[in-house]
Amino acid sequence: MDKKQARMKRALKLRSQIKKLGATRLSIHKTSRHIYAQIISGDGTTTLASASTNQADLRSIVNGSNNIAAAALVGKSVAEKALAVGVTDVAFDRSGFKYHGCVKALADAAREAGLKF
């Protein structure tokens, strides 16, 4: 099993647990250049809010697009958009990525901005 298959296996396991709960989830994805975050409804059909380092408003603020400072800005932005829609409680779907570095920074910033998970 290579690195990507192991990550996808972890992601599938976590998503199946979240699906049983029926909770609204904060799903993230990161690449070597960008980090993305979405608030997805409990049934999994609707994206309620999203933010990424690829958006024009965040791209102008961030120098390097895949670093801890950029991830914190994305976390704050997606939390503000979620609160504007009326979502306060979410389940954190890290998509199999380790809770370390950019993923941790995004989660901490979202918590500080008002999301509960």
N, C-alpha and C positions, 0 to 999 in steps of 0.2 A: 504494500500500500504506500503510495507516495504522499507527499505533504498535502496536496490539494484534496485528495480523496479522504484523508484523515480529517481535514477541516470540514468537508462536506458531511461526513458521518457524524461529527459532533454537532453540526448545525441541524441536521435532520432530527437528531435525538432531542435537542432543545426545543425545536419548533413543534414537535409532536406533543411535548409537555405543555407548551403555551396554548396549543390548539385545544387541548382537553379543558383548560381553564376558560377558554373563550375570551381572553383578555385582549385589550388593545395593546399593540406592541410597538416598541421603539426598535426598529430594525436598522442595523448599520452595515455598511460594506466599505472596505478600503482597498485601494489599489496602490501601486507604487507612487502615483502622482496625486490622487485625490481621496477624499473621504466623504461618504454619503450617509445621510440619515433620513429615515421615513417613519412617520407615525401611521400605522396600518390598523384598520378597524378590526374588531374581534372576529368577524366572519372571514376576514382576509380578502375582501373584494374591493375595498376602497382605501385609497391613500388620503389621509386627512391633512397631513402637513409634511413638508420635506425641506431639506436644506443640504447643500453640499459646497465644497470649495470650488466647484465649477460654476457657481452662480455669479453673475456679474457684480452684485453688491458685495459679496464676500471676497471675490477675486481681487477687487481693487484695494481691500484692506490687507490681505494676506500676502506676504512676500513669497515664502516657500509654501506650496500648497499642501504638502503632506508632512506636517510637523505637529507638535503638541499644541502650540498656540492656535493653529488653524483648526484643529479638532475641537478645541474649547469654544471657538467662535461658532462652529457648526452646531455644537451641543446647545449653546445658548440660543442660537437662532431657531432651531427646531423646537425647543421648549417654549419659546415665546409664541411661535405660530400655533403650537398645540394648545396652549392656554387660551389663545384668541378663539379657537374653535370650540373650546370647552372641555378639553381632555386634560385631566390632572393625574390619573393613575394609569401607569403603563407597565408592561412586562418588558424587560431589556433583552432583546434578541441580538447577541453579539455575532451571529452568523458563523460560529465556530472559531472566531479569532480569540486569541488569548486576551484576558482582561489585564492589559499592560500597555503602557505608553499612550498612544493616540486613543485607543478604545477607552481606557480609564479616564483620560482627560475629557473626552466627549461626555461620558456618563456623569462625571463630577460636575461639569458645567451645566448639564441638563438638570441635575438635582438642585444646584444653586439657583437656577432660574425658576424653579417651582414645580418640576415634575416629581412624582413620587413613584419609586420602584425599588 
